[in-house]
């Protein structure tokens, strides 16, 4: 079957919006405001999938929506069933509060991983260490299947995520010694990585934010075409939903921003965006030399961790196993942001290897070049 090419236009796109923050940051209220704004443009009904003990129902006097309470087990399949039921019932906008249960809740993928470990190794610590990456294969397969289905849903989706203030290790000079010290990496959504990558936008609400996102947060994702819509210091309102819905259906389609480019709001750098690889966050990424010089490496290093990461991925035989090992690599949190960008490039090269896009010999050469960028 031949392919017909036409000039690209944005028309009828479906939004996938993430709001991440700790308790009290205003996630639920903000999500309902955005959904109400989308409704003004798109019509239809708002449906809420509530895993938080009916928390969303508290706002029934302020917003009109259909409310559904979801109970454990919070499997990917259960979320998929709830979303599809909402669409079948007429939902045009769906609020999921909270999506984090699919990751860390009862029956979620962390529990699936533990169940697989118990089945493979029981309480034998040595054996568990050997099979911990293999135990991720089935949970990640089910999660990826859910995400793939999510991308086909004919409705706008707003997801609320719980968030944790995560730590990362950095090298600090103390006298004549360099030591590792933990520093805050900021509020990070509790979710599997790929789900974050598929978001149209992801906003972080700090404690007591009352709906005012911190656009400088590391986890924030705001693609360049919608940056004029989301301004620093603004409180989330119905107006944000209106503007995002208009943008998604193709209004104001003469954007000045080049498609596929994302600005890092922390340092102003840009990077090429790729949905399959997860590029597109406002995080520093190592740029392809064809598009610009890579950022200067910070002091310190994680070269040994990166080489270990490459070794772990090298024996993986398919994309699911690579994704599982990437997700389960426990030392990833010890890397700085620059080193994480190197790890992501290594990950992409291994995906090309198992897809047949490059031989293992060619990949080894490319990986070696990438790892040379790592601080010693």
ABEGO torsion letter per residue (X at the ends): XBBBBBBBBBBGBBBBBBBBEBBGAGAAAAAAAAAAAAAAAAEEBBBBBBAAGGAAAAAAAABBBBBBBBBOBBBAAAAAAAAAAAAAAGBABBBBOBAAAAAABBGBAAAAAAAAAAAAAEABAAAAAAAAAAAAAAAAAAAAAAAAAAAABBBBBBBBBBBBBBBBBBBBBBEABBBBBBBBAEBBBBBBAAAAAABABBBBBBBGAGGBBBAABAABBBBAAAAAABBBGBBBBAAAAAAAAAAAAGBGABBABBBGBBBBAAAGBBBBBBAAAGBGBBBBBBBBAAAEBBBBBBBEBAAAAAAAAAAAAAABABAAAAAAAAAABAAAAABBAAAAAAAAAAAAAAAAAAAGABBAAAAAAAAAAAAAABBX
